[in-house]
């Protein structure tokens, strides 16, 4: 799946191999903002999967807006964790089917 973030495309990868790699690291998802990739476990329920994708997408937004230079990693994560559940409630679930 590919998401459009302004003029940028962010590819969402979710398959068995990704599930194994993320589970080994103890993560439900992660991002490579420089390569434009989000990895998310495919075995998550729909609502949790949507929230993880939004969470990881926010990492891309922070990178693109250059806020990462103003916030420490901990501050970024705190803001993203606070925003992602709220934003996930407003996103059309069909976007992530």
C-alpha positions in Angstrom: 0.0 0.0 0.0 1.2 3.5 -0.7 0.0 6.6 1.2 0.4 10.1 -0.2 1.8 12.7 2.2 1.7 16.0 0.2 4.1 15.5 -2.7 5.6 12.4 -1.1 4.7 8.8 -1.3 5.1 6.6 1.8 5.1 2.9 1.2 3.5 0.7 3.9 5.0 -2.8 4.1 3.0 -5.5 5.9 3.6 -9.2 5.4 4.7 -12.3 7.3 8.4 -11.6 7.0 7.8 -8.1 8.3 5.8 -9.5 11.2 8.7 -11.7 12.2 11.3 -9.0 12.0 9.1 -6.5 14.0 8.2 -9.1 16.6 11.8 -10.0 17.1 12.4 -6.3 17.9 9.3 -6.1 20.1 7.7 -3.5 17.8 4.3 -3.3 16.2 5.6 -0.9 13.5 8.5 1.3 12.6 9.6 3.8 10.0 12.4 4.7 7.7 11.7 8.3 7.0 14.6 8.8 4.6 13.4 5.9 2.4 9.7 6.7 2.8 8.8 3.3 4.3 6.5 2.3 7.1 6.5 -1.3 8.3 3.5 -2.5 10.3 2.6 -6.0 11.6 -0.2 -7.6 9.6 -1.5 -9.6 12.5 -2.8 -6.5 14.4 -6.5 -5.9 14.6 -7.8 -3.2 12.2 -8.1 -0.4 14.8 -4.6 -1.0 16.2 -3.1 -1.3 12.8 -4.6 2.0 11.7 -3.2 3.7 14.9 0.3 2.3 14.3 0.2 3.5 10.7 -0.8 7.0 11.8 1.8 6.9 14.5 4.5 6.0 12.0 3.2 8.5 9.5 3.6 11.2 12.1 7.3 10.4 12.3 7.4 11.2 8.6 5.6 14.5 9.1 8.0 15.4 11.9 10.9 14.7 9.6 9.4 16.6 6.6 8.6 19.7 8.7 12.1 19.6 10.3 10.7 19.5 13.8 13.0 16.6 14.5 15.8 19.2 14.7 13.9 21.1 17.4 12.7 18.1 19.5 14.7 15.3 21.1 13.8 11.8 20.2 12.0 11.5 23.5 10.0 14.7 22.8 9.1 13.6 19.3 7.9 10.2 20.6 5.8 11.9 23.4 4.1 14.2 20.9 3.4 11.4 18.4 2.1 9.0 21.1 -0.3 11.7 22.3 -1.5 12.6 18.8 -1.8 9.3 17.0 -4.7 7.8 18.9 -6.8 10.9 18.3 -5.9 11.1 14.6 -6.6 7.4 14.1 -10.2 8.0 15.2 -10.7 10.4 12.4 -9.2 8.5 9.5 -11.5 6.6 7.3 -10.8 2.9 7.9 -11.2 2.1 4.2 -7.9 3.9 3.7 -6.1 1.0 5.4 -8.0 -2.0 4.1 
